[in-house]
């Protein structure tokens, strides 16, 4: 049997700067059924919020499901954690 040694490598989770985040909203107003109108997908929140304002003005609907999506990457931390010494001696 072959022995293997695994070591823990710490990673940080970061937003992927090469990909745009996505913002969107859907109207969920309605007693029996949801309205279902959608804002479309945008790279920032401002167009979605403006769509919500206009939709509320036109319909009186005030309840929305907002979605935000982005991409994440895991990067090794700059300094890997060192294992603690278990024996005496100089560091």
Secondary structure in CASP SS format (residue, H / E / C, confidence):
PFRMAT SS
TARGET T0000
AUTHOR 0000-0000-0000
METHOD secondary structure of the structure
MODEL  1
X C 1.00
X C 1.00
X C 1.00
X C 1.00
X C 1.00
X C 1.00
X C 1.00
X C 1.00
X C 1.00
X C 1.00
X E 1.00
X E 1.00
X E 1.00
X E 1.00
X E 1.00
X C 1.00
X C 1.00
X C 1.00
X C 1.00
X C 1.00
X C 1.00
X E 1.00
X E 1.00
X E 1.00
X E 1.00
X E 1.00
X E 1.00
X C 1.00
X C 1.00
X C 1.00
X C 1.00
X C 1.00
X C 1.00
X C 1.00
X C 1.00
X C 1.00
X C 1.00
X E 1.00
X C 1.00
X C 1.00
X C 1.00
X E 1.00
X C 1.00
X C 1.00
X H 1.00
X H 1.00
X H 1.00
X H 1.00
X H 1.00
X H 1.00
X H 1.00
X H 1.00
X H 1.00
X H 1.00
X H 1.00
X H 1.00
X H 1.00
X H 1.00
X H 1.00
X C 1.00
X C 1.00
X C 1.00
X C 1.00
X E 1.00
X E 1.00
X E 1.00
X E 1.00
X E 1.00
X E 1.00
X C 1.00
X C 1.00
X E 1.00
X E 1.00
X E 1.00
X E 1.00
X E 1.00
X C 1.00
X C 1.00
X C 1.00
X C 1.00
X C 1.00
X C 1.00
X C 1.00
X C 1.00
X C 1.00
X C 1.00
X C 1.00
X C 1.00
X C 1.00
X C 1.00
X C 1.00
END
